[in-house]
Amino acid sequence: MNRRTSLALALVALTLTTAAHADTLRCGSKLVSEGEAQSTVRAKCGEPDSEMRITEPVYARNPYGGRAGQVGESTKIIWRYQRGQRKFPAVLTFEDGVLKKLEFEK
């Protein structure tokens, strides 16, 4: 393998590693990341500064990929934490009691 090929493979590996990295939230000395239970996040970070619930319909699909009809509802719970001066607020989205998305407002 020549030097140019080795460099290209190293860059691809670095890109894939960076893309797979998820955000984490620091609450004091504890870290929170996607996949954690809502109760665990509350124990680590305390009560959120605000909470919002969004209920969305869930639809079945027909064999052609279109909507066949509503089969239920899904509720997302969104928590927002103010993190202090010069830090972006954290927005956490839970589905079925599990942290699915962790973002920082800009």
C-alpha positions in Angstrom: 0.0 0.0 0.0 1.5 3.3 -0.9 1.5 6.5 1.2 -1.3 8.2 -0.6 -3.7 5.2 -0.1 -2.8 5.0 3.6 -3.5 8.7 4.0 -6.9 8.3 2.3 -7.9 5.4 4.4 -6.9 7.2 7.6 -9.0 10.2 6.6 -12.0 8.0 5.9 -11.6 6.3 9.3 -11.4 9.7 11.0 -14.5 10.9 9.2 -16.5 7.9 10.2 -15.4 8.1 13.8 -16.4 11.8 14.0 -19.8 11.2 12.4 -20.6 8.4 14.8 -19.9 10.6 17.9 -23.1 11.6 19.7 -23.5 14.7 21.9 -23.3 14.4 25.6 -24.6 16.8 28.3 -22.6 17.4 31.5 -24.6 17.8 34.6 -22.1 18.6 37.4 -19.7 15.7 37.3 -22.1 13.3 35.5 -22.6 12.8 31.8 -25.9 12.2 30.0 -26.1 10.8 26.4 -28.8 9.4 24.1 -30.3 6.1 25.1 -30.6 6.9 28.8 -33.9 6.5 30.7 -35.8 9.7 31.6 -35.6 8.9 35.3 -31.8 8.5 35.0 -31.5 11.9 33.3 -33.7 13.5 36.0 -31.5 12.0 38.8 -28.3 13.3 37.1 -29.5 16.7 36.0 -32.4 17.6 38.3 -35.7 19.1 37.1 -35.6 20.7 33.7 -36.2 24.5 33.3 -39.1 23.8 31.0 -41.1 20.7 29.8 -43.3 20.4 26.7 -45.3 17.4 25.5 -46.1 16.8 21.9 -48.6 14.2 20.8 -48.5 13.1 17.2 -50.7 10.6 15.3 -49.2 7.3 14.2 -50.3 6.0 10.8 -50.3 2.5 9.3 -48.8 2.1 5.8 -50.5 0.4 2.9 -48.5 -1.9 0.6 -47.7 1.1 -1.7 -46.1 3.2 1.1 -49.0 5.6 1.6 -51.0 6.2 4.8 -53.7 3.6 5.5 -55.1 5.2 8.6 -54.3 6.3 12.1 -53.5 3.4 14.5 -52.5 5.3 17.6 -50.5 8.2 19.0 -47.0 8.9 20.0 -46.0 11.3 22.7 -42.6 13.1 22.8 -41.5 14.9 25.9 -39.1 17.8 25.4 -37.0 19.1 28.3 -34.9 22.2 28.2 -32.0 23.0 30.5 -30.4 26.5 30.8 -26.7 25.8 31.3 -25.5 29.2 32.4 -23.8 32.2 30.8 -22.0 31.6 27.5 -23.4 28.0 27.2 -26.0 27.0 24.7 -29.3 25.6 26.3 -29.7 21.8 26.1 -32.8 20.4 24.5 -33.6 16.7 25.3 -36.3 14.8 23.5 -37.7 11.6 25.1 -39.8 9.0 23.4 -41.2 6.1 25.5 -39.2 7.2 28.5 -35.8 7.1 26.6 -33.6 10.0 25.5 -33.8 9.9 21.7 -32.3 13.2 20.8 -29.9 15.6 22.6 -29.3 19.0 21.0 -27.8 22.4 22.0 -29.7 25.5 20.8 -27.6 28.1 19.0 
